[in-house]
Amino acid sequence: MTAELVRGQNHPLPDTRLEIRVSAGHPVVACATCSDAQGTVRDEWIAHPGAPTVPGVEVPRSATEAPRFTVDLDAVPEAVHQVNVLLALPEGAGGPAHFGATAAPFLAVTGRGEAEVASFTITGLDIETALVAVELYRRQGAWKVRAVGQGYAGGLAQLLADQGLAKAHETAADIQGAAGAQRAPRAEPAQLRTSAADGAYLRPDLPRPDQTPAPGPDATLPDGLTAPGRQPSSTGPQQTPTPDAPQTPDGPINYAHPRRQSVAPPPPPPAAAPARPGQPAAPVAGDATGWSMEERLYNQIWGMFEDMARSVAAYRSAVDFAESRMDQELDQVLSDPRSRIGGTGDAAREAARAKCEQLTDQARQALDRDLAQLSAESDVVEPALPPAFARWDNPAWHAYRVPMEVPMALRLGDLRLPESPELCIPLLVRLPLERGLWVDSGRTGSEAAMTLDEAQLRRLAMDSAVAHAARLLAVYPPGDFTVHVIDPAGAATASLAPLVDTGVLAGPPAAGAQGVSATLATLTQRVDLVTMAVRGGAADALPPDLDTAEQLLIVNDFPHGFDDRAVTQLRYLADEGPAVGVHLLMVADREDASAYGPVLDPLWRSLLRITPVPDDHLADPWVRHAWTYEPLTVPPGSDVLRQVLGKVSAARRDWGR
């Protein structure tokens, strides 16, 4: 039975003599590279039309729509640990400018007797002109195939450079020249292999490493939240790791933010035509500037946030003006003694109030019109959101598959204004996290929290922290995110059950003073080591067993169980950790830590405060509205959180094999 793979999935290979057939719908240049255990590709390990054979691998001699790779894994050199199957568009052939302009390439891996072992449809391609389609790799003495589908907008030269070739541009030019010397005839439609699985498993809007979008000029909210506004974002090729970044067998550790770009993205897709003349155009999901659908949705959401903020500000300003004008007119009436007697004064007062009501009604009509348009936009955007942007009740979570790429942002909750409590705007934060999170379990300043007893509020706060941790685990590729928990008194056992039972934690929750000290010491040492390696270029000095994944530390019931040394370490992690992939998720009541005085003020300021109940503590960067934050909750009776964590756990086990 054929395994239909999606990005990142692997499958065992029962045979070592294979054929990989490609259906691209347009001529492509087929290449293959071999790499050793350290990921190094040697010049003699590249098969391409000019040199179509390397030990164990043979590729076509010309660009063709249906290339075939012949592979004998028993014949590859013992030093080879991975064979990469590459596809590139020929240059100057008059064909498509990028892979996104044609049908998605389809690959089928066949063994003996032409039995199909696995297939992979490479969806989600856009401006890429070269890609790594699949890779064959050794794992514990056996061979496996992994669906990759990683595209490169910079073409074959960028791809080969990413694989470590020193003369990538010269090699790419030689390959293109050899492929252009002899072009294969165009295949007939009957020869092209298509698959019903095209687009059935992977959304085409997932980002790729060379197409990572970024916001425009950031505006910082009081709690440190950033929002790009509805401006075109600045995008382009992803930053490459710096030469002094520490290296691992799996590649460089790059803790720079991966969404910072320098090239302008294409304009947004054209808006839909109005249903009737004079009516606004029907809203469309992804109707914003951006390279990918994910980026367009991200920018569209922040555009909705800004539009709502400005519309409500205009309404409030109009109401204030109407009331101020009425007060002025009433003052004029009352300042004339003659108008205080008889009906003249009463008529003037009624006229002033009527004018105020008229202006207010006009302002409300304009606001209702804007809110109706935003509501219609929300109705089409919400169902189109990928899991990282979606609520727990979105079907995207029920169809969840473990991703192989980190999304550009994560949804932490919803934001509302009192003028339209039924309309919510997703609260998105960029990934990787640029600051830690603080789930406030206190009752100070929150009307909703005051209605709950202390124990109930603390339980809700910990449930909220677990849900946030689950979302972070779910949106990272297997092995790229690690979660630790400090629960000094074991008070959060019930809340932590989904994380513990599914086995996604790095270890049991740390309890007692000894557990707190050991966990903080481990993470503090990791921050020290990686910081020194990044700054000093001492890549080889890192221990081979260092976990290079992003780290999240959940801290419950702070400051109970923390001595002065532990508090200092926690502050150090909050300040220095995010830059090297270590993040805090605090569950605490600030009043409990009041005994430390102002020494902990920098800690609270360094974290983004969120609440387990609705609370109006966030402000936008434009007009400074107080927005009501509403946390994301799992629907009552739903098991979606455990189901998602179960898939994450299974993917981790497969990844570790």
SULBELNOR-V136837 format. One record per backbone hydrogen bond with DSSP energy under -0.5 kcal/mol. NH is the residue of the N-H (numbers start at 1). CO is the residue of the C=O. If there is no record, write none. Layout:
{{NH,CO} {NH,CO}}
This chain:
{{3,117} {4,2} {5,3} {5,119} {8,147} {9,6} {11,145} {13,143} {14,12} {18,16} {18,71} {19,110} {20,69} {21,19} {21,108} {22,67} {23,106} {24,22} {24,65} {25,65} {28,64} {29,88} {30,28} {31,86} {32,47} {33,84} {34,45} {35,82} {36,40} {39,36} {41,163} {42,34} {42,40} {45,42} {46,43} {47,32} {47,45} {48,51} {51,48} {54,57} {57,54} {58,70} {59,52} {63,179} {63,182} {64,28} {67,64} {69,20} {70,58} {71,18} {71,69} {72,56} {73,16} {75,72} {76,72} {80,77} {81,35} {82,35} {83,136} {84,33} {85,134} {86,31} {86,84} {87,131} {88,29} {89,129} {93,90} {99,128} {100,126} {101,98} {102,99} {106,23} {107,120} {108,21} {109,118} {110,19} {110,108} {111,115} {114,111} {115,112} {117,109} {118,109} {119,3} {120,107} {121,5} {122,105} {122,120} {123,121} {129,152} {130,152} {131,87} {132,150} {133,85} {133,131} {134,85} {135,146} {136,83} {137,144} {138,81} {139,142} {142,139} {144,137} {145,11} {146,135} {147,9} {148,133} {149,132} {149,133} {150,132} {151,149} {152,130} {155,152} {158,154} {159,155} {160,156} {161,157} {162,158} {163,159} {164,161} {165,160} {168,165} {171,167} {172,168} {173,169} {174,170} {175,171} {176,172} {177,173} {178,174} {179,175} {180,176} {181,177} {182,178} {182,179} {184,63} {191,188} {192,188} {192,189} {194,192} {198,195} {200,197} {201,197} {206,203} {211,208} {213,211} {219,227} {221,225} {224,221} {227,219} {231,229} {234,215} {235,233} {235,263} {236,212} {245,242} {248,251} {251,248} {253,246} {254,252} {255,253} {260,257} {261,234} {261,259} {263,235} {265,233} {272,282} {275,280} {279,276} {282,273} {287,284} {288,286} {290,266} {294,205} {296,292} {297,293} {298,294} {299,295} {300,296} {301,297} {302,298} {303,299} {304,300} {305,301} {306,302} {307,303} {308,304} {309,305} {310,306} {311,307} {312,308} {313,309} {314,310} {315,311} {316,312} {317,313} {318,314} {319,315} {320,316} {321,317} {322,318} {323,319} {324,320} {325,321} {326,322} {327,323} {328,324} {329,325} {330,326} {331,327} {332,328} {333,329} {334,330} {335,331} {336,332} {336,333} {337,335} {339,336} {340,337} {341,338} {344,341} {346,342} {347,343} {348,344} {349,345} {350,346} {351,347} {352,348} {353,349} {354,350} {355,351} {356,352} {357,353} {358,354} {359,355} {360,356} {361,357} {362,358} {363,359} {364,360} {365,361} {366,362} {367,363} {368,364} {369,365} {370,366} {371,367} {372,368} {373,369} {374,370} {375,371} {376,372} {377,373} {378,374} {379,375} {380,376} {381,377} {382,378} {383,379} {384,381} {385,381} {385,382} {389,386} {390,386} {390,387} {394,391} {397,394} {398,394} {399,395} {400,397} {403,474} {407,475} {410,429} {411,388} {412,427} {413,427} {414,630} {415,425} {416,628} {417,420} {420,417} {421,418} {423,420} {424,422} {425,415} {427,413} {428,426} {429,410} {431,408} {436,606} {437,584} {438,608} {439,586} {440,438} {440,610} {441,439} {441,588} {446,443} {447,445} {450,446} {451,447} {451,448} {452,449} {457,453} {458,454} {459,455} {460,456} {461,457} {462,458} {463,459} {464,460} {465,461} {466,462} {467,463} {468,464} {469,465} {470,466} {471,467} {472,468} {473,469} {474,470} {475,471} {476,472} {476,473} {480,477} {482,550} {484,552} {486,554} {487,485} {487,510} {488,556} {490,487} {493,490} {496,492} {497,493} {497,494} {498,495} {499,496} {500,496} {501,497} {502,498} {503,500} {504,499} {505,499} {506,483} {510,485} {512,488} {515,511} {516,512} {517,513} {518,514} {519,515} {520,516} {521,517} {522,518} {523,519} {524,520} {525,521} {526,522} {527,523} {528,524} {529,525} {530,526} {531,527} {532,528} {533,529} {534,530} {535,531} {536,532} {537,533} {538,533} {539,537} {541,538} {542,539} {546,543} {548,546} {550,480} {551,581} {552,482} {553,583} {554,484} {554,552} {555,553} {555,585} {556,486} {556,554} {557,587} {558,587} {560,557} {562,559} {563,561} {567,563} {568,564} {569,565} {570,566} {571,567} {572,568} {573,569} {574,570} {575,571} {576,572} {577,572} {577,573} {580,576} {580,577} {581,578} {582,577} {583,551} {585,553} {586,437} {587,555} {588,439} {588,586} {589,558} {590,588} {592,589} {593,589} {593,590} {594,591} {596,593} {597,594} {599,596} {600,597} {601,598} {603,600} {604,600} {605,601} {606,602} {607,604} {608,436} {609,607} {610,438} {612,440} {615,629} {617,615} {618,627} {620,625} {624,620} {627,618} {627,625} {628,416} {629,615} {629,627} {630,414} {632,412} {638,635} {643,639} {644,640} {645,641} {646,642} {647,643} {648,644} {649,645} {650,646} {651,647} {652,648} {653,649} {654,650} {655,651} {656,652} {657,654}}
